[in-house]
């Protein structure tokens, strides 16, 4: 139910989610960025969106990236950086109590926060000044 409702909301918000191979979920674009809705089975108690591959990790930048991830965790709410496939991904997971359904407001908020978090991570890793 949550999965179908979330996909329906994505379409209503103007997105065109495309199913990914291997039960990875659904990919869609927002302001030039690709996001993934993981579309966990309906027994899951959360909705999860990912911003994949926002920064590549190599042997010579690994420490800098890990330090940036720690810094990021201290400044951003709701979004966690994770390392997958030798790159930084951002994940926003929202708890859904039993019987609760996603809303357009929630889904739009999650997508906007991931986009903002992506910009924020790049500012941290690039040591750029910014207004908090």
C-alpha positions in Angstrom: 0.0 0.0 0.0 2.8 2.5 0.9 4.7 1.6 -2.2 1.8 2.1 -4.6 0.7 5.3 -2.8 4.2 6.7 -3.0 4.6 5.9 -6.7 1.1 7.5 -7.3 2.3 10.6 -5.5 5.5 10.8 -7.5 3.4 10.9 -10.7 1.0 13.5 -9.2 4.1 15.7 -8.4 5.1 15.5 -12.0 7.8 12.9 -11.9 8.1 9.9 -14.2 9.5 7.0 -12.0 11.2 4.3 -14.0 11.5 0.8 -12.4 15.1 -0.3 -12.0 16.4 -3.8 -12.6 16.9 -6.2 -9.7 14.3 -4.8 -7.3 16.4 -1.7 -6.7 13.3 0.5 -6.8 12.4 3.4 -9.0 14.6 6.2 -10.5 13.3 9.7 -11.3 14.9 13.1 -12.0 14.6 16.3 -10.0 16.3 19.5 -11.1 19.0 17.6 -13.0 19.6 15.1 -10.2 18.6 11.4 -10.3 16.9 10.0 -7.2 15.9 6.5 -6.3 12.8 5.5 -4.4 13.7 2.1 -2.9 10.1 0.8 -2.9 10.5 -1.6 0.0 7.8 -4.2 0.4 4.7 -3.0 2.2 5.7 -4.6 5.5 8.4 -2.0 5.7 7.8 0.7 8.3 9.5 3.5 6.3 9.8 5.3 3.0 13.4 5.6 1.7 14.8 7.9 -1.0 18.4 7.8 -2.2 20.5 10.4 -4.0 23.0 8.0 -5.6 26.7 8.6 -6.4 27.0 12.2 -5.4 30.8 12.0 -4.8 33.3 9.4 -6.0 35.8 7.9 -3.5 39.3 7.0 -4.4 42.3 5.9 -2.3 43.8 9.4 -2.3 40.6 11.2 -1.1 39.1 8.6 1.2 40.1 10.3 4.5 38.8 13.7 3.2 35.5 12.1 2.2 35.0 10.4 5.5 35.8 13.6 7.3 33.2 15.4 5.1 30.6 12.7 5.9 31.2 13.2 9.6 30.9 17.0 9.3 27.7 16.5 7.2 26.1 14.3 9.9 26.6 17.1 12.4 24.8 19.7 10.3 22.0 17.9 8.3 18.9 16.5 9.9 17.0 13.5 8.4 19.7 12.6 5.8 22.5 10.1 6.3 25.5 9.7 4.0 26.4 6.2 3.1 29.1 4.6 1.0 28.0 2.4 -1.8 29.9 1.3 -4.9 32.9 3.5 -4.0 30.8 6.7 -3.9 28.9 8.7 -1.4 25.1 8.3 -1.5 22.6 10.2 0.6 19.7 8.5 2.2 16.5 9.9 3.6 14.4 7.4 5.5 11.1 8.4 7.1 9.3 6.2 9.6 5.7 5.3 8.7 3.6 4.1 11.6 1.3 1.2 11.0 -1.7 2.4 9.0 -0.1 5.7 8.0 0.0 6.7 4.4 2.5 9.0 2.6 1.3 12.4 1.6 2.3 14.7 -1.3 3.7 17.1 1.3 6.0 14.5 2.8 7.3 13.1 -0.5 7.9 16.6 -1.8 9.7 17.5 1.4 11.9 14.4 1.3 12.9 15.1 -2.3 13.7 18.8 -1.7 15.8 17.9 1.4 17.8 15.4 -0.5 18.5 18.0 -3.2 19.6 20.6 -0.6 21.7 18.0 1.2 23.5 17.1 -2.0 24.5 20.8 -2.5 25.4 21.0 1.2 27.7 17.9 1.0 29.5 19.4 -2.0 30.0 22.7 -0.2 31.5 20.8 2.8 33.8 18.6 0.6 35.0 21.7 -1.4 35.5 23.8 1.8 33.2 26.5 0.4 31.7 29.2 2.6 28.0 29.1 2.8 25.1 30.5 4.8 23.5 27.9 7.1 
